[in-house]
Amino acid sequence: MTVVDAGTVPHRISASGQWWALTVRGLAGMTRSGEVLFALISPAFLAICFYLPLRSIMDSAPGMNYAQFLMPIITLQAVGFMASSAAMRSAFDGAKGISTRFRTMPMPSWVPVAARLSVNAVLLAISLACATVASLVIGWRPEGGISGTVGLFTVAAAVGVLVAVLADAVGLLAGSPEATSQALSLPILILGMLSTGFVPENRFPDWIAPFVRNQPISQFATAMRALNDGTGTRDVLMPSVWWCVGLAVVAAVLMALGVRKMGR
């Protein structure tokens, strides 16, 4: 990016300056579009819709505290909202020709990607904070000590960062906001509802229980609950680690393809 004033020598803005300018632009757009407001509302709405009608049923089960049980899925659904916003942001940049305009400028190809990821990281932090407040309001309490609580939010943040990269790549590859919405909304809906996030595994029919138990959202929720109640052993946590590795590989491949597509 070059700034030219009459009678002066052109001054080339550094890559870090370009990153900062695009990040500020993204944060301003995020605020204008209402994404911050929705990040505040969505965890509370989710907590109300599931906790209030199901609390009396779930709390009647031996050893069940539904507020403790529900907290991970509230947090993971907040991460899902952030991912949808991330994908739509990159898709809109492509649909409006902004990505094409960036290619004509003296700007490293990684700068727009890094700026979008920075904006997504801010939205992720806001979403996690709002999910935590909503969970505290319905009765969730951290019971795993400092290490367990740090571990719980580390899992949530790691999943959020990986999903943000994956969603950004999907937005680049999909080519339009409509296609992006379809590519993300259905998987998020299916995996969220067919998980142990809202109800225990034993409430599902036997024929689908293996899928429910082993799919990523269930494994992340299980790991977060274990860290929260102090039972986070290696055997419990390793499936989530492997799912994160898998997400990282898929996200890296799709991002490479997306950046390559934008560079054509």
Order of alpha helices (4+ residues) and beta strands (2+ residues): beta-beta-alpha-alpha-alpha-alpha-alpha-alpha-alpha-alpha-alpha-alpha
